[in-house]
Amino acid sequence: MTKQEIESLKGGLIVSCQTEPKDCIHEDGRTVVTMAKAAKWGGAVAIRSNSPEQVKAIHEAVDLPIIGLDKIYYDTMDRVIMTPTIEHAKALWEAGARIIALEATDQLNHLGVPTRNLIPEIKKELPEAIIFADVDTVENAIEAAKLGADFVAPTLAGYTKATAYITEPPAYREVAEMCRAVDVPVIMEGHVYDPESAMKSLYLGCYAVVVGSAITRPHFIVKRFTDLLNKFPKDSNWRDDERAWQGPITKLEK
């Protein structure tokens, strides 16, 4: 991506277009392509997508920058890792993603190495790639920027042991601190459910905003309504359902 293309994201909406095989809306690559076309029609400045297959399908159909990631679950770990190896990053690049997203925390991957250590490897192997670091804490945002990340986002805030205290996201306090602590653009991602929350994120200093479930996951949107209309039954909570979707998922590697 050129500097002009990066600047085109500023102040804009990035729509996350993803499905998993277990989703009721999953139809191979067709659903995500429809999502991406709708996002472009509505004025989105970029698309975020999971897996080389879905990235490729969107890239062939929609002329918008793609932030690509690959969610992998290893049987030796207790949660999903986003883009854990250089091979996963290269597959996303070949599929058409020019922005590569990865977990960039102190979480050890399946090889016992902090996930953020992949950043310089991507910089070396894919020098033209833009690196989007998904972090949890301000400290990891700082470290990711030092390692060469072009963007950081609090995507994992609330999903790691270090941020378990965040029970009611979005992580406004954390993202505001990130904006003050790093010299690279900070993009808000995670539990942004309405335009007002997106605007608040920009007000706090974010470069752009990613929205996923509130736009492209209709089953969760419906669940938010029905939970409220049914007076929040004890055995049903849309937040728990949404968090459960994060993993483990079907793409298992050993």
C-alpha positions as CSV (number, residue, x, y, z in Angstrom):
1,M,0.0,0.0,0.0
2,T,1.1,3.5,-0.7
3,K,1.2,6.3,1.8
4,Q,-1.9,7.8,0.1
5,E,-3.8,4.4,0.5
6,I,-2.9,4.3,4.2
7,E,-4.1,7.9,4.7
8,S,-7.4,6.9,2.9
9,L,-8.3,4.9,6.0
10,K,-8.1,7.9,8.3
11,G,-11.4,8.7,10.0
12,G,-13.1,5.8,8.2
13,L,-15.0,2.7,8.9
14,I,-13.4,-0.7,8.3
15,V,-15.9,-3.5,8.2
16,S,-15.0,-7.0,9.4
17,C,-16.4,-9.6,7.0
18,Q,-15.9,-13.1,8.4
19,T,-17.7,-16.3,8.8
20,E,-16.8,-19.7,10.3
21,P,-18.1,-23.1,9.0
22,K,-20.2,-23.5,12.2
23,D,-22.0,-20.2,11.6
24,C,-25.6,-20.3,10.4
25,I,-24.7,-17.7,7.8
26,H,-21.7,-19.5,6.4
27,E,-21.9,-20.4,2.7
28,D,-18.3,-21.0,1.5
29,G,-17.0,-17.7,0.3
30,R,-20.3,-16.3,-0.9
31,T,-21.5,-14.7,2.3
32,V,-18.4,-12.7,3.0
33,V,-18.3,-11.4,-0.6
34,T,-21.9,-10.1,-0.2
35,M,-20.9,-8.6,3.1
36,A,-17.9,-6.8,1.5
37,K,-20.0,-5.5,-1.4
38,A,-22.5,-4.1,1.0
39,A,-19.7,-2.6,3.1
40,K,-18.3,-0.8,0.0
41,W,-21.7,0.4,-1.0
42,G,-22.2,1.9,2.4
43,G,-18.9,3.8,2.4
44,A,-16.4,1.5,4.2
45,V,-12.8,2.4,3.5
46,A,-11.4,-1.2,4.0
47,I,-12.4,-4.8,4.8
48,R,-11.0,-7.1,7.5
49,S,-11.3,-10.8,6.8
50,N,-10.2,-14.1,8.1
51,S,-8.4,-16.9,6.2
52,P,-6.7,-16.9,2.8
53,E,-9.8,-18.4,1.2
54,Q,-12.1,-15.6,2.3
55,V,-9.5,-12.9,1.6
56,K,-9.1,-14.2,-1.9
57,A,-12.8,-14.3,-2.6
58,I,-13.2,-10.7,-1.4
59,H,-10.1,-9.5,-3.2
60,E,-11.5,-10.8,-6.5
61,A,-14.9,-9.1,-6.0
62,V,-14.3,-5.9,-4.1
63,D,-11.9,-3.1,-4.8
64,L,-11.0,-2.1,-1.2
65,P,-7.9,-2.6,0.9
66,I,-8.1,-5.9,2.8
67,I,-6.7,-6.5,6.3
68,G,-6.1,-10.2,6.4
69,L,-5.7,-12.5,9.3
70,D,-5.8,-16.3,9.9
71,K,-7.3,-17.6,13.1
72,I,-5.6,-20.8,14.1
73,Y,-6.3,-23.1,17.1
74,Y,-3.6,-25.4,18.3
75,D,-4.5,-28.3,20.5
76,T,-1.7,-27.3,22.9
77,M,-3.3,-23.9,23.5
78,D,-6.4,-22.6,25.2
79,R,-7.5,-20.0,22.6
80,V,-7.2,-18.9,19.0
81,I,-4.0,-17.3,17.8
82,M,-4.3,-14.9,14.9
83,T,-1.7,-15.4,12.1
84,P,0.8,-17.3,14.2
85,T,3.5,-18.0,11.6
86,I,5.2,-16.4,8.6
87,E,3.6,-19.1,6.4
88,H,0.2,-17.9,7.4
89,A,1.2,-14.3,6.7
90,K,2.5,-15.2,3.3
91,A,-0.7,-17.1,2.4
92,L,-2.7,-14.0,3.3
93,W,-0.4,-11.8,1.1
94,E,-0.7,-14.2,-1.8
95,A,-4.5,-14.1,-1.4
96,G,-4.6,-10.4,-1.8
97,A,-4.3,-8.9,1.7
98,R,-1.8,-6.0,1.7
99,I,-2.4,-5.4,5.4
100,I,-1.5,-8.4,7.5
101,A,-3.1,-8.6,11.0
102,L,-1.6,-10.7,13.7
103,E,-1.7,-11.2,17.5
104,A,1.1,-9.1,18.9
105,T,1.1,-9.8,22.6
106,D,3.4,-11.5,25.1
107,Q,1.3,-14.6,24.8
108,L,3.5,-17.6,23.8
109,N,2.5,-19.3,20.6
110,H,2.6,-23.0,19.9
111,L,6.4,-22.8,19.6
112,G,6.9,-21.1,22.9
113,V,7.7,-17.7,21.3
114,P,5.8,-14.4,22.1
115,T,3.3,-13.8,19.2
116,R,4.6,-10.2,18.7
117,N,8.0,-11.6,17.7
118,L,6.5,-12.4,14.2
119,I,6.4,-8.7,13.4
120,P,10.1,-8.3,12.3
121,E,9.9,-11.6,10.5
122,I,7.0,-10.3,8.4
123,K,8.9,-7.0,7.8
124,K,11.8,-9.0,6.5
125,E,10.0,-11.6,4.4
126,L,7.1,-9.3,3.2
127,P,8.7,-5.8,3.2
128,E,5.8,-4.3,1.3
129,A,3.2,-5.5,3.7
130,I,1.5,-3.2,6.2
131,I,1.4,-4.8,9.7
132,F,-1.7,-4.5,11.8
133,A,-0.9,-5.5,15.4
134,D,-3.8,-6.9,17.5
135,V,-2.9,-6.2,21.1
136,D,-4.4,-6.3,24.5
137,T,-2.5,-3.9,26.7
138,V,-0.8,-0.5,26.3
139,E,2.5,-2.2,27.1
140,N,2.1,-4.6,24.2
141,A,1.0,-1.8,21.9
142,I,4.3,0.0,22.7
143,E,6.3,-3.2,22.1
144,A,4.5,-3.9,18.8
145,A,5.2,-0.4,17.6
146,K,8.9,-0.7,18.5
147,L,9.1,-4.0,16.5
148,G,7.7,-2.3,13.4
149,A,3.9,-2.5,13.5
150,D,2.3,0.1,11.2
151,F,-1.0,0.0,13.1
152,V,-2.0,-1.2,16.6
153,A,-5.5,-2.0,17.8
154,P,-6.9,-3.2,21.2
155,T,-8.6,-6.2,19.5
156,L,-7.7,-8.6,22.3
157,A,-8.5,-6.3,25.3
158,G,-10.7,-8.4,27.5
159,Y,-9.6,-11.7,25.9
160,T,-6.3,-12.2,27.7
161,K,-5.4,-12.8,31.4
162,A,-3.8,-9.4,31.6
163,T,-7.1,-7.7,30.6
164,A,-9.6,-10.0,32.2
165,Y,-10.7,-7.0,34.3
166,I,-12.4,-5.5,31.2
167,T,-15.9,-6.8,31.5
168,E,-17.8,-4.1,29.7
169,P,-16.0,-3.3,26.4
170,P,-15.3,-1.3,24.2
171,A,-11.9,-0.7,25.8
172,Y,-12.1,3.1,25.7
173,R,-9.6,3.8,28.5
174,E,-7.0,1.4,27.0
175,V,-7.4,2.7,23.5
176,A,-7.1,6.3,24.7
177,E,-3.9,5.4,26.5
178,M,-2.5,3.7,23.4
179,C,-3.2,6.8,21.3
180,R,-1.0,8.8,23.7
181,A,1.7,6.1,24.1
182,V,2.6,5.1,20.5
183,D,3.7,7.0,17.4
184,V,1.8,4.8,15.0
185,P,-1.9,5.0,14.2
186,V,-4.2,3.3,16.6
187,I,-7.3,1.7,15.1
188,M,-10.3,0.9,17.4
189,E,-11.5,-2.6,17.2
190,G,-13.6,-4.7,19.5
191,H,-17.2,-4.4,20.6
192,V,-18.1,-1.2,18.7
193,Y,-21.9,-1.7,18.3
194,D,-23.2,1.7,17.2
195,P,-22.2,4.9,15.3
196,E,-21.9,6.8,18.5
197,S,-19.3,4.4,19.9
198,A,-17.4,4.7,16.6
199,M,-17.4,8.5,16.9
200,K,-16.3,8.3,20.5
201,S,-13.3,6.2,19.4
202,L,-12.3,8.9,16.8
203,Y,-12.7,11.6,19.5
204,L,-10.3,9.7,21.8
205,G,-7.7,9.8,19.0
206,C,-8.2,6.7,16.9
207,Y,-7.2,6.7,13.3
208,A,-10.1,4.6,12.1
209,V,-12.6,2.1,13.5
210,V,-13.3,-1.5,12.8
211,V,-16.9,-2.8,13.2
212,G,-17.8,-6.5,12.7
213,S,-20.6,-8.2,14.7
214,A,-22.8,-5.1,14.7
215,I,-22.9,-5.0,10.9
216,T,-22.0,-8.5,9.5
217,R,-23.2,-11.0,12.1
218,P,-27.0,-10.9,12.0
219,H,-27.5,-13.8,14.3
220,F,-25.7,-11.9,17.1
221,I,-27.7,-8.7,16.3
222,V,-30.9,-10.7,16.6
223,K,-29.6,-12.2,19.9
224,R,-29.0,-8.8,21.4
225,F,-32.6,-7.9,20.7
226,T,-34.1,-11.2,21.9
227,D,-32.1,-11.2,25.1
228,L,-33.5,-7.8,26.0
229,L,-37.1,-8.6,24.9
230,N,-36.9,-11.9,27.0
231,K,-35.6,-10.0,30.0
232,F,-32.2,-11.6,29.8
233,P,-32.9,-15.2,30.7
234,K,-30.3,-16.8,32.9
235,D,-29.2,-19.4,30.3
236,S,-28.9,-16.9,27.5
237,N,-26.4,-14.0,27.0
238,W,-25.4,-12.6,23.7
239,R,-22.1,-11.4,25.0
240,D,-21.2,-14.9,26.1
241,D,-22.3,-16.3,22.8
242,E,-20.2,-13.8,20.9
243,R,-17.1,-14.4,23.1
244,A,-17.5,-18.2,22.6
245,W,-17.3,-17.7,18.9
246,Q,-13.7,-16.5,19.3
247,G,-12.5,-20.1,19.8
248,P,-11.7,-22.8,19.7
249,I,-12.7,-22.9,16.0
250,T,-12.6,-25.6,13.4
251,K,-9.2,-24.8,12.0
252,L,-7.0,-27.0,14.1
253,E,-3.2,-27.3,13.7
254,K,-0.8,-29.3,15.8
